[in-house]
Amino acid sequence: MFRNLVRNSFFIYILFVIIPALILSTMIVDYQKDSATDSARNNASMWLETNKKDTEQFVYKTITKIETMSIFLSNMASENIEPYLQDVLKQDNKLLSGFYIVNLEGDFIHHSDETIVKRKRNIAHRDYFIEAKETKSTSISEAFQGPMTDRHIVALATPILDDDNNVENILVATIRVDYLKNKILILHPEYPIIAKSAEKGDEIFKTREIGSKEQYLDPVSETVDYLSWKMEAYPKIVPIKDFIGSTILYSFLTFLLLNIFYVFFHYISLKRRAKKEQAENEAQKLELIGTLAASTAHEIRNPLTGIKGFLHLLKEKYKKDEDQQYFKIIDEEIERINEIVSEFLMLGKPTVHQHMKHDLKQMIDEIAPILHSEANMYNVKLDIEHSFADELPIYCTKAHIKQVILNLVKNSLDAISEGGKVKVLTRKTDKHIEIKVIDNGKGISEEQISQLFKPFFTLKEKGNGLGLVVCKRIVQLYDGSIFIESEENKGTTVTVSLPTM
């Protein structure tokens, strides 16, 4: 039942086209989805990397600025310090919220924003202050809420050194975190970006609310140097409508290709099946002929023998030329019937003979007189050439191989006109012995060559169409092959290849 189902063309189409098309379409959807997701994550990562570098560059410039300022402040008169801090702040009031001079006890002594001094704040306990005082180098604080607002700021502290390279005071600058946030939001509003403390994980700012996390992919992150921040960007999940067009196109092309492959392989399968059926039909024909030959050959030959005997008696009785001409025609037709019966017997039971080791050259030499005699009758030149000096041993029945050579030479003689040439050539390869029968006759068309080995197909007026069939049957009996090359008006070459011993 399963075989019947497989043979059903509709089932095969579903099995080899529809199902693979559905599977491949699903794979294409997954691939497009993964590609879109990777693209979204890569874009988010790229923009996050850009923001990270911008932030690091800004912090680095600020560090350079306050370190330069500390050199100027170390030699500046006290009454000029605050005007100087205020002038510098005016240049960067969007980026920085203030400059302050703090003594070694942590008290504010100069400022660009007097509100700090009025509140009498002290930063001696701040880590960034202690680090700057002890290391004599610039330090950066964690983000923290400003004293007068709910905005986060980052403090940078750098020491002001005296002539003996001792810390005299500390210069503090505060960076507005909301400026960094707004800058990121303006440049890349499509990605929610969250800045967190790299150590504690506390949220410093977010560019906008994330909302439902089902709309976003897992975040990509970057660590910001100097600030010890971890910035996370949340790329959006790409909706299927954004890549459904390309998915449909690729799925259609896949379906189209599968149909092309299906038609191609179906064509190949039908062609092979046709060849197989043709071979089976040919085999059935030969089997039928063999069966017919085995059952009727003797019954045909027995009455033919009687007819031939009475024909000789009649030839003796009636001596007129006209009667003799009729008797001759009857005799030729009887011989023709005998030949056909002989061919039948060869097709029917070619294996009844005893196979032995024989030398091909010797077999050809034995029938050479017959071949030359036939050639002389046709007024054709016949050459026999052996390209190998030693024996050409094959395991066969001598009569079979002789019959093949006789049939092929006779076909060549029938195909050429007077004055033509026929050549019988033998040669030996590593594993095979070849017999070539070459003529310069009228040749055979490609269409006719494909029909030559079919029973009863003949190009001769009086041929029976069994000669080449018999030759092929004998050659195949010895695991050999027979091949015909021909060009119209130029000649024909028949090559028989037999395995050597």
PEMO-V983681 format. One record per run of one state. SS is the DSSP state (alpha for helix, beta for strand, coil for the rest). FROM is the first residue (numbers start at 1). TO is the last residue. If there is no record, write none. Layout:
ss->{SS:SS}
from->{FROM:FROM}
to->{TO:TO}
This chain:
ss->{coil:alpha:coil:alpha:coil:alpha:coil:beta:coil:beta:coil:alpha:coil:beta:coil:alpha:coil:beta:coil:beta:coil:beta:coil:beta:alpha:coil:beta:coil:beta:coil:alpha:beta:coil:beta:coil:beta:coil:beta:coil:alpha:coil:alpha:coil:alpha:coil:beta:alpha:coil:beta:coil:beta:coil:alpha:coil:beta:coil:beta:coil:alpha:coil:alpha:coil:beta:coil:beta:coil}
from->{1:2:8:9:74:78:92:96:103:107:112:114:119:122:123:127:136:139:141:144:146:152:162:167:177:188:192:198:203:207:213:216:217:220:225:229:235:236:237:240:243:244:318:321:349:356:360:378:381:387:393:397:398:416:421:429:432:440:446:450:467:478:481:488:491:500}
to->{1:7:8:73:77:91:95:102:106:111:113:118:121:122:126:135:138:140:143:145:151:161:166:176:187:191:197:202:206:212:215:216:219:224:228:234:235:236:239:242:243:317:320:348:355:359:377:380:386:392:396:397:415:420:428:431:439:445:449:466:477:480:487:490:499:501}
